[in-house]
Amino acid sequence: MKRTVFYIVLLTLCSCAVQRNTTSEEFTKDVQKDLPFKVSELKKVSNHDNTYSFRSDGYISLLPDYEVDSEGASMIYQTTFAPTHHTQPSSVIWRNIVINRKAKRVLCIDRLVKDNRTFGYVYVLQSETARYSDSGTFHWDVSNPKLLLNVSDAIEGMSELSVETLNTLTK
């Protein structure tokens, strides 16, 4: 009996010694996996719920879903007409939307270019799940196509940081 108790205590101590990622670190890694391109750095932006900044060592050539101008107005990039340019000008934000239905997560990725390097922000809309429960998350299924209007409104409200950064770069 004493030996069994000793092994239980020993296993408990060993399991506590194993370092485990925090929920925040796991969430950041999962967000990084959802990105359609590789980034050099992805980190949480302080004072902005569910917003991450990223940078890349080079230019990311992925075509956008939308273009956002310095006023914050977005236009569909890929229309029936051919895009006017295939490389990102420094005067606009290129935006991509990524939907991970399994994780019930939507990413709004805003990319800016300076000195032929890409950087920007990732705005995360995450449905509440048992694995990631945060007071800053939304409590509705953001991956449900019927709630597209709500997702759009939420993204527009979150993207002020990208527009501010663009206006700072173009001055």
Secondary structure, 3 states (H helix, E strand, C coil): CHHHHHHHHHHHHHHHHCCCCCHHHHHHHHHHHHCCCCCCEEEECCCCCCEEEEECCCCCCCCCCEEECCCCCEEECCCCCCCCCCCCCCCCEEEEEEEECCCCEEEEEEEEEECCEEEEEEEEEEECCCCCCCCCCECCCCCCHHHHHHHHHHHHHHCHHHHHHHHHHHC
